[in-house]
Amino acid sequence: MKTSERADAEFTAFVEGAQPRLSRVAVLITGNRATAEDLVQEALIRTYVNWGKVRPEGAYSYTRRILVNLNTDRWRRRHLEPALGDVGDDHTSSTAARAYATVDHRDDIVQELAGLSQRERTIVVLRYYLDLSERQVAEELDISVGTVKSTCSRALSRLSSERVEEGRLS
């Protein structure tokens, strides 16, 4: 097998394994499935272009960072207000429906995250959904650990107070 064919096969295997996780992260940080799909595709394209430079063990982190940066760029360019999620599609295949069924109350999660600022939402998703350390989040977003801590604290406080106001938390 030629080197380029081997690289293409490795990339294809990577995409098959990583795309579902990248898609879930993208939906959570954007609040919108269509935007999330676009960002995942763009992140995968950029990863493919640089595939020869990407270490296999770091490919997911590399692509996730591209995804987060693309979302930050999109948000900065358009100054969008957080959008409410449209996680469900009436025409979703049964396979896709089963894949998303593993997250209980996903519509609620996306809607609650939509009430946060773009930075807060990204930090909460990276910190708690992906279980990254504060240091890893800081490195991924190129901000200080203190900024991660304070932003995360504010975001969790906002989420908690919204739940209390709506009577969902005692």
Secondary structure, DSSP 4 states (H G I P E B T S, - for coil): --HHHHHHHHHHHHHHHHHHHHHHHHHHHHS-HHHHHHHHHHHHHHHHHTGGGS-GGGHHHHHHHHHHHHHHHHHHHHTPPPPPP----TT--HHHHHHHTTSTTHHHHHHHHHTS-HHHHHHHIIIIIS---HHHHHHHHT--HHHHHHHHHHHHHHHHHHHHHTTS--
